[in-house]
Amino acid sequence: MMNTSGTGNIPTRGESFPLDNLTYDLVTIIQEKSKALEAYGRYCEDARNDAEVLRALEQIRRDDAAHIQQLTQHLSRCLQKTGSSAQGSSAQGQGQPRTTQGSR
């Protein structure tokens, strides 16, 4: 929900949101995949008596770790672009927060 009173940390209507949608998406994906990496540790422990499932979980964990690394590089690039575009122009998709479940 937008704060229209002009107080607090939430931008009021007409103010730009500090992150564009793509940057926010990347942060969210990285966070969720990082939480999944923690869970895979527990799942691998549960699968220790099933070598086939254990191998599959370990492969998924490695893939997610590689995806996190790749997305982190993209996030870095997006943050650099956001920092340089904050000096004046706003790109399409910037300036308006996306309405999603959860908080930003």
N, CA, C and O atoms as a MOPAC input file, in Angstrom:
PM7 MOZYME 1SCF
protein

 N      0.84100 1    -1.16800 1     0.00000 1
 C      0.00000 1     0.00000 1     0.00000 1
 C      0.88900 1     1.23500 1     0.00000 1
 O      1.91200 1     1.26400 1     0.68400 1
 N      0.51500 1     2.22900 1    -0.74500 1
 C      1.27800 1     3.46900 1    -0.84500 1
 C      0.96900 1     4.38900 1     0.31500 1
 O     -0.18100 1     4.51400 1     0.73400 1
 N      1.98700 1     5.02200 1     0.82300 1
 C      1.83400 1     6.03700 1     1.85600 1
 C      1.60800 1     7.36400 1     1.15800 1
 O      2.46400 1     7.83400 1     0.40700 1
 N      0.45600 1     7.96700 1     1.40600 1
 C      0.17200 1     9.23700 1     0.74900 1
 C      0.29600 1    10.40700 1     1.70000 1
 O     -0.00100 1    11.54300 1     1.33000 1
 N      0.73500 1    10.14300 1     2.92600 1
 C      0.83000 1    11.21800 1     3.90600 1
 C      2.13500 1    11.99200 1     3.79200 1
 O      2.26300 1    13.07700 1     4.36000 1
 N      3.10300 1    11.45000 1     3.06500 1
 C      4.38600 1    12.13200 1     2.92900 1
 C      5.34100 1    11.82500 1     4.06300 1
 O      6.40400 1    12.44000 1     4.14900 1
 N      4.99600 1    10.89600 1     4.93200 1
 C      5.87500 1    10.52700 1     6.03100 1
 C      6.27000 1     9.07500 1     5.90700 1
 O      5.62900 1     8.31300 1     5.18400 1
 N      7.31300 1     8.68600 1     6.60200 1
 C      7.75400 1     7.29900 1     6.59200 1
 C      8.71900 1     7.03500 1     5.45700 1
 O      9.12400 1     7.94700 1     4.73700 1
 N      9.08300 1     5.76400 1     5.30900 1
 C     10.07000 1     5.37800 1     4.30400 1
 C      9.46100 1     5.00200 1     2.97100 1
 O     10.18600 1     4.82500 1     1.99300 1
 N      8.14600 1     4.87600 1     2.90700 1
 C      7.49400 1     4.48500 1     1.66900 1
 C      7.30000 1     5.73300 1     0.82300 1
 O      6.80700 1     6.74600 1     1.31900 1
 N      7.68400 1     5.67300 1    -0.45900 1
 C      7.52400 1     6.86300 1    -1.29600 1
 C      6.05800 1     7.26000 1    -1.43000 1
 O      5.17800 1     6.40100 1    -1.49100 1
 N      5.80400 1     8.53800 1    -1.47500 1
 C      4.45300 1     9.00300 1    -1.72900 1
 C      4.21700 1     8.98800 1    -3.22600 1
 O      5.15600 1     8.82800 1    -4.00600 1
 N      2.99000 1     9.15100 1    -3.62200 1
 C      2.68000 1     9.15300 1    -5.05600 1
 C      3.49300 1    10.23000 1    -5.74500 1
 O      3.60000 1    11.35800 1    -5.26400 1
 N      4.05800 1     9.86500 1    -6.86700 1
 C      4.86200 1    10.80300 1    -7.62700 1
 C      6.34300 1    10.71500 1    -7.32100 1
 O      7.16600 1    11.16700 1    -8.11800 1
 N      6.69700 1    10.13900 1    -6.18000 1
 C      8.11100 1     9.94900 1    -5.85000 1
 C      8.56400 1     8.63500 1    -6.46100 1
 O      7.75700 1     7.72700 1    -6.65800 1
 N      9.84100 1     8.53100 1    -6.75800 1
 C     10.33100 1     7.28500 1    -7.34000 1
 C     10.72700 1     6.31000 1    -6.24200 1
 O     11.18100 1     6.69700 1    -5.16600 1
 N     10.54000 1     5.04200 1    -6.54900 1
 C     10.93800 1     3.97200 1    -5.63800 1
 C     12.41600 1     3.72900 1    -5.85700 1
 O     12.87800 1     3.80100 1    -6.99600 1
 N     13.18000 1     3.44400 1    -4.80900 1
 C     14.63700 1     3.35200 1    -4.96100 1
 C     15.11700 1     2.20500 1    -5.85100 1
 O     16.23600 1     2.26100 1    -6.35900 1
 N     14.30600 1     1.17600 1    -6.05100 1
 C     14.71500 1     0.05500 1    -6.90600 1
 C     13.72800 1    -0.10400 1    -8.04800 1
 O     12.51600 1    -0.01600 1    -7.84900 1
 N     14.24600 1    -0.33800 1    -9.23900 1
 C     13.35600 1    -0.66000 1   -10.35100 1
 C     12.90800 1    -2.10700 1   -10.19900 1
 O     13.47000 1    -2.84700 1    -9.39200 1
 N     11.92000 1    -2.51000 1   -10.95200 1
 C     11.33000 1    -3.84200 1   -10.82100 1
 C     12.34200 1    -4.95600 1   -11.06600 1
 O     12.35800 1    -5.94100 1   -10.32800 1
 N     13.18300 1    -4.81900 1   -12.08200 1
 C     14.15400 1    -5.86800 1   -12.39200 1
 C     15.13500 1    -6.06400 1   -11.24000 1
 O     15.43100 1    -7.19600 1   -10.85700 1
 N     15.63900 1    -4.96400 1   -10.69000 1
 C     16.58100 1    -5.06500 1    -9.57400 1
 C     15.90400 1    -5.73300 1    -8.38500 1
 O     16.48600 1    -6.61000 1    -7.74800 1
 N     14.68500 1    -5.32400 1    -8.08600 1
 C     13.92800 1    -5.93900 1    -6.99100 1
 C     13.73300 1    -7.43200 1    -7.23900 1
 O     13.89200 1    -8.24300 1    -6.32700 1
 N     13.38600 1    -7.79600 1    -8.48100 1
 C     13.19600 1    -9.20800 1    -8.82000 1
 C     14.46900 1   -10.01300 1    -8.57400 1
 O     14.42400 1   -11.10500 1    -8.00700 1
 N     15.60400 1    -9.46400 1    -9.00600 1
 C     16.86900 1   -10.17200 1    -8.82000 1
 C     17.18400 1   -10.35900 1    -7.34600 1
 O     17.60200 1   -11.44200 1    -6.93600 1
 N     16.99000 1    -9.32400 1    -6.54600 1
 C     17.22300 1    -9.43600 1    -5.09500 1
 C     16.32600 1   -10.52800 1    -4.51700 1
 O     16.77800 1   -11.34800 1    -3.71700 1
 N     15.06400 1   -10.53900 1    -4.92100 1
 C     14.10900 1   -11.52100 1    -4.39700 1
 C     14.49900 1   -12.93900 1    -4.79600 1
 O     14.46300 1   -13.84600 1    -3.96400 1
 N     14.86900 1   -13.13800 1    -6.05100 1
 C     15.25800 1   -14.47200 1    -6.51700 1
 C     16.49700 1   -14.95800 1    -5.77200 1
 O     16.55500 1   -16.10800 1    -5.33600 1
 N     17.48700 1   -14.08000 1    -5.62900 1
 C     18.71100 1   -14.45000 1    -4.91900 1
 C     18.39200 1   -14.82400 1    -3.47700 1
 O     18.92800 1   -15.80200 1    -2.95700 1
 N     17.53200 1   -14.06200 1    -2.83600 1
 C     17.15400 1   -14.35700 1    -1.45300 1
 C     16.45800 1   -15.71300 1    -1.35300 1
 O     16.78900 1   -16.52000 1    -0.48400 1
 N     15.50300 1   -15.96100 1    -2.23200 1
 C     14.75600 1   -17.22000 1    -2.16900 1
 C     15.65200 1   -18.42100 1    -2.48400 1
 O     15.54600 1   -19.45700 1    -1.82900 1
 N     16.52100 1   -18.29100 1    -3.47000 1
 C     17.42500 1   -19.39500 1    -3.79200 1
 C     18.43100 1   -19.62300 1    -2.66700 1
 O     18.83700 1   -20.76000 1    -2.42400 1
 N     18.83400 1   -18.56500 1    -1.98500 1
 C     19.74900 1   -18.71400 1    -0.85200 1
 C     19.07300 1   -19.46200 1     0.29300 1
 O     19.69200 1   -20.30000 1     0.94900 1
 N     17.80800 1   -19.15400 1     0.52500 1
 C     17.06800 1   -19.89400 1     1.55600 1
 C     16.94400 1   -21.36500 1     1.15900 1
 O     17.02100 1   -22.25400 1     2.00700 1
 N     16.75300 1   -21.61000 1    -0.13200 1
 C     16.64500 1   -22.98600 1    -0.60700 1
 C     17.94900 1   -23.74500 1    -0.38800 1
 O     17.92300 1   -24.92700 1    -0.04600 1
 N     19.09200 1   -23.07800 1    -0.58200 1
 C     20.37500 1   -23.74300 1    -0.35400 1
 C     20.48500 1   -24.25500 1     1.07800 1
 O     20.98500 1   -25.35300 1     1.32100 1
 N     20.01200 1   -23.44600 1     2.02100 1
 C     20.02000 1   -23.88600 1     3.41700 1
 C     19.13500 1   -25.11400 1     3.59300 1
 O     19.51000 1   -26.05800 1     4.28900 1
 N     17.97600 1   -25.10200 1     2.97200 1
 C     17.04400 1   -26.22200 1     3.10000 1
 C     17.61100 1   -27.49300 1     2.47100 1
 O     17.40600 1   -28.58800 1     2.99600 1
 N     18.32400 1   -27.35700 1     1.34700 1
 C     18.88900 1   -28.53500 1     0.70000 1
 C     19.83600 1   -29.28100 1     1.62000 1
 O     19.94300 1   -30.50500 1     1.54200 1
 N     20.52200 1   -28.55900 1     2.48900 1
 C     21.38800 1   -29.22600 1     3.46000 1
 C     20.59900 1   -30.19900 1     4.33600 1
 O     21.03400 1   -31.32100 1     4.59500 1
 N     19.43900 1   -29.74400 1     4.77800 1
 C     18.57500 1   -30.61300 1     5.59500 1
 C     18.01600 1   -31.76300 1     4.75200 1
 O     17.94500 1   -32.90400 1     5.21000 1
 N     17.62300 1   -31.44700 1     3.52200 1
 C     17.05700 1   -32.48600 1     2.66300 1
 C     18.09900 1   -33.54500 1     2.33500 1
 O     17.77800 1   -34.73200 1     2.28100 1
 N     19.33600 1   -33.13200 1     2.11800 1
 C     20.40100 1   -34.09700 1     1.83600 1
 C     20.63400 1   -34.99700 1     3.03900 1
 O     20.87600 1   -36.19500 1     2.88700 1
 N     20.56100 1   -34.42800 1     4.22200 1
 C     20.70700 1   -35.23300 1     5.43600 1
 C     19.59700 1   -36.28500 1     5.50400 1
 O     19.85200 1   -37.43900 1     5.85000 1
 N     18.38100 1   -35.88900 1     5.17700 1
 C     17.25200 1   -36.83300 1     5.19000 1
 C     17.41100 1   -37.90900 1     4.11900 1
 O     16.91700 1   -39.02400 1     4.28700 1
 N     18.09000 1   -37.59000 1     3.02500 1
 C     18.23900 1   -38.52000 1     1.90500 1
 C     19.52400 1   -39.33400 1     1.98400 1
 O     19.88000 1   -40.01200 1     1.02000 1
 N     20.22000 1   -39.28100 1     3.10500 1
 C     21.53100 1   -39.94100 1     3.18900 1
 C     21.45600 1   -41.44900 1     2.94500 1
 O     22.46900 1   -42.06000 1     2.60500 1
 N     20.28900 1   -42.05900 1     3.10900 1
 C     20.15000 1   -43.49800 1     2.87800 1
 C     19.62500 1   -43.82400 1     1.48600 1
 O     19.39200 1   -44.99000 1     1.16900 1
 N     19.43900 1   -42.80700 1     0.65500 1
 C     18.97200 1   -43.01800 1    -0.71800 1
 C     19.92300 1   -42.27200 1    -1.65300 1
 O     19.77400 1   -41.07500 1    -1.89900 1
 N     20.90200 1   -43.01300 1    -2.16500 1
 C     21.97200 1   -42.40100 1    -2.95100 1
 C     21.45200 1   -41.67400 1    -4.18600 1
 O     21.99400 1   -40.63500 1    -4.56400 1
 N     20.42800 1   -42.19700 1    -4.80700 1
 C     19.89700 1   -41.57500 1    -6.02100 1
 C     19.25400 1   -40.21800 1    -5.71000 1
 O     19.50000 1   -39.24000 1    -6.41600 1
 N     18.44800 1   -40.15900 1    -4.67500 1
 C     17.81900 1   -38.90300 1    -4.26700 1
 C     18.89500 1   -37.92800 1    -3.78700 1
 O     18.84800 1   -36.74100 1    -4.10900 1
 N     19.85200 1   -38.42300 1    -3.02600 1
 C     20.92800 1   -37.58000 1    -2.52600 1
 C     21.69700 1   -36.93800 1    -3.67900 1
 O     21.98900 1   -35.74300 1    -3.63800 1
 N     22.02900 1   -37.72900 1    -4.71400 1
 C     22.73000 1   -37.18000 1    -5.89000 1
 C     21.88600 1   -36.10300 1    -6.57000 1
 O     22.40900 1   -35.06300 1    -6.97200 1
 N     20.58900 1   -36.35100 1    -6.69700 1
 C     19.70600 1   -35.37500 1    -7.34100 1
 C     19.66100 1   -34.07900 1    -6.53900 1
 O     19.74800 1   -32.99400 1    -7.11400 1
 N     19.52500 1   -34.17900 1    -5.22800 1
 C     19.47900 1   -32.98700 1    -4.37900 1
 C     20.79400 1   -32.22200 1    -4.41200 1
 O     20.80100 1   -30.99100 1    -4.44200 1
 N     21.91000 1   -32.95500 1    -4.40600 1
 C     23.21000 1   -32.29400 1    -4.47200 1
 C     23.39100 1   -31.56500 1    -5.80100 1
 O     23.97100 1   -30.48000 1    -5.83700 1
 N     22.89500 1   -32.15400 1    -6.90300 1
 C     22.97900 1   -31.51000 1    -8.21000 1
 C     22.11800 1   -30.24600 1    -8.23600 1
 O     22.55000 1   -29.21100 1    -8.74300 1
 N     20.92300 1   -30.32700 1    -7.70100 1
 C     20.03800 1   -29.16000 1    -7.64200 1
 C     20.68500 1   -28.06600 1    -6.80700 1
 O     20.62600 1   -26.88800 1    -7.16000 1
 N     21.29500 1   -28.45500 1    -5.71100 1
 C     21.96700 1   -27.47400 1    -4.84900 1
 C     23.11500 1   -26.78900 1    -5.59300 1
 O     23.27200 1   -25.57100 1    -5.50600 1
 N     23.91400 1   -27.56700 1    -6.32300 1
 C     25.01100 1   -26.98400 1    -7.10900 1
 C     24.46800 1   -26.04400 1    -8.18500 1
 O     25.00800 1   -24.96000 1    -8.40600 1
 N     23.39500 1   -26.47200 1    -8.85100 1
 C     22.79100 1   -25.63200 1    -9.88900 1
 C     22.29300 1   -24.31900 1    -9.29500 1
 O     22.53000 1   -23.25300 1    -9.86200 1
 N     21.60700 1   -24.39100 1    -8.15800 1
 C     21.10000 1   -23.17400 1    -7.52500 1
 C     22.24600 1   -22.25500 1    -7.10000 1
 O     22.15100 1   -21.03500 1    -7.23400 1
 N     23.32000 1   -22.83900 1    -6.59100 1
 C     24.47500 1   -22.02400 1    -6.20000 1
 C     25.05300 1   -21.30300 1    -7.42700 1
 O     25.43400 1   -20.13600 1    -7.34000 1
 N     25.11600 1   -21.99500 1    -8.55300 1
 C     25.60800 1   -21.37400 1    -9.79100 1
 C     24.64400 1   -20.29000 1   -10.25700 1
 O     25.07400 1   -19.23900 1   -10.73400 1
 N     23.34100 1   -20.53800 1   -10.12300 1
 C     22.34700 1   -19.53300 1   -10.50900 1
 C     22.46500 1   -18.28700 1    -9.63000 1
 O     22.35100 1   -17.16200 1   -10.11600 1
 N     22.69100 1   -18.49500 1    -8.34900 1
 C     22.85600 1   -17.35800 1    -7.43800 1
 C     24.06200 1   -16.52600 1    -7.86000 1
 O     23.99300 1   -15.29700 1    -7.88500 1
 N     25.15200 1   -17.18600 1    -8.18800 1
 C     26.35300 1   -16.46900 1    -8.61700 1
 C     26.08000 1   -15.67500 1    -9.89400 1
 O     26.47900 1   -14.51600 1   -10.00400 1
 N     25.40600 1   -16.29600 1   -10.85300 1
 C     25.09100 1   -15.63300 1   -12.11500 1
 C     24.15400 1   -14.44500 1   -11.88000 1
 O     24.37900 1   -13.36600 1   -12.42700 1
 N     23.12000 1   -14.63300 1   -11.07900 1
 C     22.17100 1   -13.55300 1   -10.81800 1
 C     22.80700 1   -12.42200 1   -10.02200 1
 O     22.44000 1   -11.25900 1   -10.19300 1
 N     23.75500 1   -12.75200 1    -9.15700 1
 C     24.46000 1   -11.71800 1    -8.39000 1
 C     25.25700 1   -10.81900 1    -9.32200 1
 O     25.33200 1    -9.61000 1    -9.10200 1
 N     25.85100 1   -11.39500 1   -10.35700 1
 C     26.57000 1   -10.58500 1   -11.34600 1
 C     25.61300 1    -9.65200 1   -12.08300 1
 O     25.93100 1    -8.48600 1   -12.31800 1
 N     24.44500 1   -10.16600 1   -12.44300 1
 C     23.44800 1    -9.32700 1   -13.10700 1
 C     22.95300 1    -8.22800 1   -12.16800 1
 O     22.74600 1    -7.08900 1   -12.58600 1
 N     22.76500 1    -8.58300 1   -10.89200 1
 C     22.32400 1    -7.59800 1    -9.90900 1
 C     23.34100 1    -6.47400 1    -9.77900 1
 O     22.97000 1    -5.30200 1    -9.71700 1
 N     24.60200 1    -6.82000 1    -9.74000 1
 C     25.65600 1    -5.82100 1    -9.64900 1
 C     25.58500 1    -4.85600 1   -10.83100 1
 O     25.70200 1    -3.64200 1   -10.66100 1
 N     25.39300 1    -5.40100 1   -12.01300 1
 C     25.28100 1    -4.57200 1   -13.21400 1
 C     24.04900 1    -3.66700 1   -13.14000 1
 O     24.12000 1    -2.48900 1   -13.49000 1
 N     22.92800 1    -4.21700 1   -12.68600 1
 C     21.70000 1    -3.42300 1   -12.56500 1
 C     21.85900 1    -2.30400 1   -11.53900 1
 O     21.37800 1    -1.19000 1   -11.74600 1
 N     22.53100 1    -2.60600 1   -10.44300 1
 C     22.73200 1    -1.58200 1    -9.42600 1
 C     23.63200 1    -0.46600 1    -9.94500 1
 O     23.42700 1     0.70200 1    -9.61400 1
 N     24.61500 1    -0.81500 1   -10.74500 1
 C     25.47000 1     0.20700 1   -11.34300 1
 C     24.67300 1     1.08800 1   -12.29000 1
 O     24.83800 1     2.30700 1   -12.29500 1
 N     23.80000 1     0.47100 1   -13.09800 1
 C     22.95900 1     1.24300 1   -14.00900 1
 C     21.98900 1     2.12000 1   -13.23400 1
 O     21.77200 1     3.27700 1   -13.59400 1
 N     21.40600 1     1.57900 1   -12.17300 1
 C     20.45700 1     2.33500 1   -11.35800 1
 C     21.15100 1     3.53400 1   -10.73500 1
 O     20.58600 1     4.62700 1   -10.69400 1
 N     22.35900 1     3.33900 1   -10.25400 1
 C     23.11200 1     4.43800 1    -9.65100 1
 C     23.42300 1     5.52500 1   -10.64800 1
 O     23.35000 1     6.71000 1   -10.32400 1
 N     23.77100 1     5.13300 1   -11.86000 1
 C     24.10700 1     6.14800 1   -12.85600 1
 C     22.86300 1     6.82500 1   -13.41400 1
 O     22.92400 1     7.99500 1   -13.79400 1
 N     21.73300 1     6.11500 1   -13.47400 1
 C     20.51300 1     6.73400 1   -14.00200 1
 C     19.79300 1     7.54700 1   -12.93600 1
 O     18.89600 1     8.32600 1   -13.25900 1
 N     20.16800 1     7.38100 1   -11.68000 1
 C     19.54800 1     8.15700 1   -10.61000 1
 C     19.93800 1     9.62700 1   -10.69500 1
 O     19.34100 1    10.46900 1   -10.02300 1
 N     20.91900 1     9.93400 1   -11.50500 1
 C     21.37600 1    11.30800 1   -11.65500 1
 C     20.40400 1    12.15800 1   -12.45900 1
 O     20.53300 1    13.38200 1   -12.47000 1
 N     19.44900 1    11.55300 1   -13.12200 1
 C     18.55300 1    12.38900 1   -13.92000 1
 C     17.40900 1    11.62800 1   -14.53700 1
 O     16.27000 1    11.74000 1   -14.08500 1
 N     17.69300 1    10.85900 1   -15.55800 1
 C     16.62100 1    10.22000 1   -16.29900 1
 C     16.12500 1     8.98000 1   -15.58800 1
 O     16.85800 1     8.33200 1   -14.84000 1
 N     14.86100 1     8.66200 1   -15.83800 1
 C     14.30700 1     7.43400 1   -15.27500 1
 C     13.92500 1     6.52000 1   -16.41400 1
 O     13.31700 1     6.94800 1   -17.39500 1
 N     14.28900 1     5.25100 1   -16.27700 1
 C     13.99300 1     4.27000 1   -17.31200 1
 C     12.57600 1     3.75100 1   -17.13200 1
 O     11.99500 1     3.86100 1   -16.05200 1
 N     12.03400 1     3.19200 1   -18.18800 1
 C     10.70100 1     2.62400 1   -18.09700 1
 C     10.70900 1     1.49900 1   -17.07800 1
 O     11.63900 1     0.69300 1   -17.04700 1
 N      9.69100 1     1.43800 1   -16.25400 1
 C      9.62100 1     0.42900 1   -15.20900 1
 C     10.17500 1     0.92900 1   -13.90200 1
 O      9.93700 1     0.32000 1   -12.85900 1
 N     10.91700 1     2.03600 1   -13.92700 1
 C     11.43400 1     2.61400 1   -12.70500 1
 C     10.45200 1     3.63900 1   -12.20300 1
 O      9.62600 1     4.16000 1   -12.95400 1
 N     10.55300 1     3.91500 1   -10.93800 1
 C      9.77200 1     4.99300 1   -10.38300 1
 C      8.47200 1     4.54900 1    -9.77600 1
 O      7.93700 1     5.24500 1    -8.91300 1
 N      7.94200 1     3.42900 1   -10.18600 1
 C      6.68800 1     2.96100 1    -9.62700 1
 C      6.91500 1     1.60100 1    -8.99300 1
 O      7.35300 1     0.66900 1    -9.66800 1
 N      6.62600 1     1.47600 1    -7.72300 1
 C      6.82100 1     0.17400 1    -7.07800 1
 C      5.82200 1    -0.83800 1    -7.60300 1
 O      4.67300 1    -0.50200 1    -7.88800 1
 N      6.25800 1    -2.05100 1    -7.72500 1
 C      5.38000 1    -3.14300 1    -8.13000 1
 C      4.56700 1    -3.55200 1    -6.91300 1
 O      5.08100 1    -3.58200 1    -5.79500 1
 N      3.33200 1    -3.85700 1    -7.12800 1
 C      2.52300 1    -4.33300 1    -6.01900 1
 C      2.64700 1    -5.83900 1    -5.97900 1
 O      2.19000 1    -6.53200 1    -6.88800 1
 N      3.26600 1    -6.34600 1    -4.92400 1
 C      3.46700 1    -7.77200 1    -4.74800 1
 C      3.07400 1    -8.14200 1    -3.34600 1
 O      2.90900 1    -7.28400 1    -2.47900 1
 N      2.92800 1    -9.43300 1    -3.13200 1
 C      2.72200 1    -9.89200 1    -1.77000 1
 C      4.02900 1    -9.77600 1    -1.03400 1
 O      5.09300 1    -9.88400 1    -1.64400 1
 N      3.97800 1    -9.56300 1     0.23100 1
 C      5.20500 1    -9.41300 1     1.01200 1
 C      5.57900 1    -7.95600 1     1.07600 1
 O      4.83900 1    -7.08600 1     0.61700 1
 N      6.72600 1    -7.70000 1     1.64500 1
 C      7.14300 1    -6.31500 1     1.81200 1
 C      8.40300 1    -6.05400 1     1.05600 1
 O      9.16100 1    -6.97100 1     0.74000 1
 N      8.62700 1    -4.79800 1     0.76500 1
 C      9.85600 1    -4.36400 1     0.12500 1
 C     10.69300 1    -3.67900 1     1.13900 1
 O     11.79200 1    -3.22200 1     0.82600 1

